[in-house]
Amino acid sequence: MARQRKKGERKSVTWERLREIWSAAPAADWLALLQRIAPNQKWTRNGQTITGLCPYHDEKTPSLKLQFGMRLGKCFGCGKTITDIVQLVAKLQGSSYLAALIYLNAELKLENILGDDADKFSEFHEIEEMKKEAAVAFGKLAEEFIRDHPSYLDYMRPAAVYLEKARNVPVSMIPNLPVAIFGKPEHVKKYISEEYHSAYDKYFKEANSFRMWGDVIFWYNDSPGTISNFKLRMRAKETQAIMASVDKVEDLDPNVARTLFSKNFYIVKDPVEKRRMGVFGLHHYSRLISDTSTAAVITEGEFDALSIMVEQLKNGYTTDFPIFAGGGGAATDFSFLRECWIRTLCIVTDVPGEKKGTEIAYSWLCRPDNHRGDPSNPPIQYRIFTWPPEMANNVGDLDEAVQTHGYDFVREQIWVQRENTYLNQLPWVEEQCDQALAKLNARLDSEQELARASGQETVASNLASERAGKLREVLAYWLKAVYDKADKAMFISVYSNKTGVDLSLDDVVYNDVHDVNTMDGATRVAYDAFVDQVSIPFYESRQGVNVYCVYSRLNETYCMLSLSSEMALQTMVTQYVGMDMVDWLKRILRNAVTITPPQAEAEKYASNPTSLRTEEIRRGTVVMRKVMSMLAAACVDKGILTRIGQGIHYKDIAGNNHVYVVNGSRVFRGTYNPESGSKIEWERIRDIRDGRFYFAINNKDKWSETVNDIQDLYYGMQVDLNKTYNDILNIVDGWLFENHEIMRKYIAAWIMSLPIQLATKRVNVTFITGESTSGKTSFAQGLLGGIFSTGHEIPSILEPAKVTTNATEAYIYQAMDGSSELLNIDEAETDDTTEHNMRMKSILKLAYGVPTGGSKIGRGSAAKADVIEYTLQSPILCAAIHLPDDDTFLTRIVVLYTKKDYTRRNIADIINEKFSEQQVHELRKSITTGLIGYIPEIINRRRDLDTILSKVQTTPPVSSRFVSAVSTVLTVYEMCGTKDDPHDPIELYKDVVSANKTRLETVYTADSKSRILDSILFTKCIQASNGNISEKVSPRDLIIEGTMDDINVLNNSHCGVYCIPSKNWLVFYWRQIRTAIFGMGYSQYKNLTEGGMRESISKNKYLVGNIDKQTHKQIVNELNIVDAKTPASYSVVQMAYLRDDFDSNQMQPGQRHVSESCCPPEPPMSCYDNDPEFGGSATCKGSEDTDMDFDI
């Protein structure tokens, strides 16, 4: 929010003050405001960025991005840059700038920014617009000069000759460059809108004189869409004489042409504000400014930058690298470039020794503003060019290098090969310091030798004594050019060893750098020391108080802290720095008076050490509170962040080219398709937050025993997938499965796919069943769980799985937190004989939504901050002797049948004979990491395979749910093949369906009865009156009665069941049923999604399919269920389901009723896919998140 304005405070009208309007309200408030102003611009928000249609050109897809954190907007369609948000609002409103300013003042309460200066800001805007038109006008005037050669423009001739002959800048290119020739006002203003003429006269009042007309003029920018300053290069005294002496300009020597202009400059004085200088060329490269971090080259002089710009235009490099000029000013402030996403400035100085390039780079590095930054918008990193000998030969600066060696060679050195031709700030400073020390030592050695040779031993001795002091001066000088705290420590350490001079012992140097005896200096030093160990990634509001998450990089743990609690603050600092807070501050601040009272107050505390300690704690707490406030300033509301739990994450961070692995307290980020050319690059995230994600770390338990460092993840890229697959095959052969030769292949691929299922959120439920003692438990709990023992422990080839034999719903919620590659449910019997089995039936209902997206459930206290959100989505393995009797569940799973094998040896012995303990460990590591680097490829392959499998004819036919359940496994199976051992996923798919033929034929046979329909129809949930008696009745009671009054009662009850007597139809509206009937406590179906309910009756022979658009409208209008947007919202069943007199012999088994108006038959939802009236909400079979079940 904008800073509160103190009473009586007067603020001048400035560009920075105007830009505060960007921060006057949160981005969410700006979104609401923009939607009110221009509701048709398709505004959307993502964090601090708002996207919408650009008002400066016609478009259908939003390409305008407003970065409120950067106070900058850009259209990626037309290239328009937005720096003044008021001007954008005026454009959207079609109003004047003043009207837009007044409107924003009323909407956003801008009194603290504008005060009473709205009119002045409007005048300020007028000058800003005039400057931009003036720059264009200067270019047009140059065009007129070279096109028409009018005599009244002859005063521009010397500048034109200077640019062409001395600087190789064609005057014809001036309209496309940030340079021109300063013209007389009457000549310039004819190209400027009349409304800006008075502003032009006011701004250029002091520059408009005969001495300056015809000078070369440059314009500087402190944002891509504004001009901060105009700078004139003035003519030399000899200019008129030189021009008079030349008969033909083409014969003029370039060296003589250079003397036409002096090195004197004049900066046009802004009548409104003293604006920072900015940089030359920023607006010229505004097209290269994006919303991603980038680098830019910065050089000293304008003509150094112009030489590159000219060649880029000549060669058509319209999207080449950006180069700016600082103008040679030691006080140049570059910090504003951070708001243009520039994170690295590559400094190209003049050739060392030829000019004062080193001094300019030194002055830029010493300026504190150039290192300004915060965690959300970090400081610019500086790199300094090291001139290669072949480039520095016979030249003095970049301009001369381009003219001598050509653009391509220079571009290769300063941009293409920049990783090799630049030094980071510290190495460059060390190189310059070494050279200065070498010169100093050589001079002192020479003077000492000369003194001794002349017998002046005293002089020689004095020189030796002075050496340490002079060395200290050199070191202190160059230390000022090092800003980063860690780099400072490194510099002091290196040169203490080299010279024997320890700058850390010099309080003068230390205080000169840090100024620790002031509160600001002490806070900065403490901040720099603390920020290396601690971060505050986010906050959350609890009962109106902001509580901050404080993360310790050292301990890899965090705590939630209110900054108002002094005791908690002191305890946290003590724990996180590993020593008492006051002692730590004394050490890093050198007992500065900001912590330890000055000597003048010593007597006050001499007799009372306790009071001294209390005062030191008080002062230390003040410093640390300021430090915490600095850290907290960059944190964000936890509510806008996405939680990333334990495990492997890819699908749930959609739109991000990363994968995260969270293991205990450690977080690793992988980047796909990096510039290095490898499939993936890994890095350790030493924080609890990364961008828009925060991590649910756990410093006690790890889900993976094999992934502890980056090297373990890079190991995965070296894994031989075919060998890993075959090793698993050999292990699986220790069991005997029905259709063993088929299922062993599927099982091996399934095991390898488990980490990928978890990462891509396409998971399946697998059921293992068989006779008692057939190996179910040893497979599920032993090989895949690591907890089963039969006298010899079976080595687990998976990371520790979550295993339960007595599951509860609460356990299932927590077990699906991603911290296990597999949820292993043993004893999953689901009959009604025991409480355990009845509970298991309810638990398996939770698994309904798992394969196709899962369900998010919040559990916790009433307080929103305490609610934990669980995503029921994890690969599941259930083990039981009997399969569930729920046909719907059976359509979504793959069943493994184990068989007794009386010849089988102990499995643990078999595995231990084939694999050593180290080999099992490596196999476990290969399964966990081997496929992570291929996730994008797997998803693409799986998508293609989904399409293919949806067209494959199988006997029996299966649903798209079944395809979704197996396609990840089949994709992994294909990837594990080789040229010599190819794997055909389609063939395996057919084999797996054939192996499950008996079960699938049973499942996919049409049925005349449905448990869920019976539960709905027989539930007494409708209040009805019979005379003076009021009672609850069931939908069936009312339908069987059959009177219109009863039907009206039913249709107006909102229970979700409706009757259309004219068509003999029952309509089941699942959204209402879920609330009105299952919400009454019928736990068997309470966890079913609407799609799950609909699917559960999909095989009923009385189901009416293929409801077309016209019939859908009739149903919606007749029953008044207007929020039912598509037929996917409900199911239609023939009333014959309830009537005994229906002639069921008219219908063949498996046949469904079809509405007469819907012939010929079509895919159930194809007619709604692209219909705006129906929202295009249905998904066809084969999609990633299919919500309907179609026969294939």
Secondary structure, 3 states (H helix, E strand, C coil): CCCCCCCCCCCCCCHHHHHHHHHCCCHHHHHHHHHHHCCCCCCEEECCEEEECCCCCCCCCCCEEEECCCCEEEECCCCCEECCHHHHHHHHHCCCHHHHHHHHHHHHCCHHHHCCCHHHHHHHHHHHHHHHHHHHHHHHHHHHHHHHCCHHHHHHHHHHHHHHHHCCCCHHHHHHCCEEECCCHHHHHHHCCHHHHHHHHHHCCCCCCCCCCCCEEEEEECCCCCCCEEEEEEECCCHHHHHHHCCCHHHCCHHHHHHHEEEEEEECCCCCCCCCCCEECCHHHHHHCCCCCEEEEEECCHHHHHHHHHHHHHHCCCCCCCEEECCCCCCCCCHHHHHHCEEEEEEECCCECCECHHHHHHHHHHCHHHHCCECCECCCEEEEECCCHHHHCCCCCHHHHHHHHCHHHHHHHHHHCHHHHEEEHHHHHHHHHHHHHHHHHHHHHHHHHHHHHCCCHHHHHHHHHHHHHHHHHHHHHHHCCCCCHHHHHHHHHHHHHHHCCCHHHCHHHHHHHHCCCCHHHHHHHHHHHHHCCEECCEEEEECCEEEEEEEECCCCEEEEECCCCHHHHHHHHHHHHCCCHHHHHHHHHCCCCCCCCCHHHHHHHHCCHHHHHHHHHHHHHHHHHHHHHHHHHCCEEHHHCEEECCEEECHHHCCCCEEEEEECCEEEEEEECCCCCCCEEEEEECCCEECCEEECCCCCCCCCCCCCCHHHHHHHHHCCHHHHHHHHHHHHCCCCECCHHHHHHHHHHHHHHHHHHHHHCCCCEEEEEECCCCCHHHHHHHHCCCCCECCCECCCCCCCCEEECCCCHHHHHHHCCCCCCCEEECCCCCCCCCHHHHHHHHHHHHHHHCCCCCCEEEECCCCHHHCEEEECCCCEEEEECCCCCCHHHHCCEEEEEECCCCCCCCHHHHHHHHCCHHHHHHHHHHHHHCCHHHHHHHHHHHHHHHHHHCCCCCCCCCEHHHHHHHHHHHHHHHHCCCCCCCCCHHHHHHHHHHHCHHHHHHHCCCECCCHHHHHHHHCCCEEEEECCEEEEECHHHHHHHCCHHHHHHHHCCCCCEEEEHHHCEEEEEHHHHHHHCHHHCCCCCCCCCHHHHHHHCCCECCEEECCCHHHHHHHHHHHCCCCCCCHHHEEEEEHHHCCCCCCHHHCCCCCCEECHHHCCCCCCCHHHCCCHHHCCCCCCCCCCCCCCCCEC
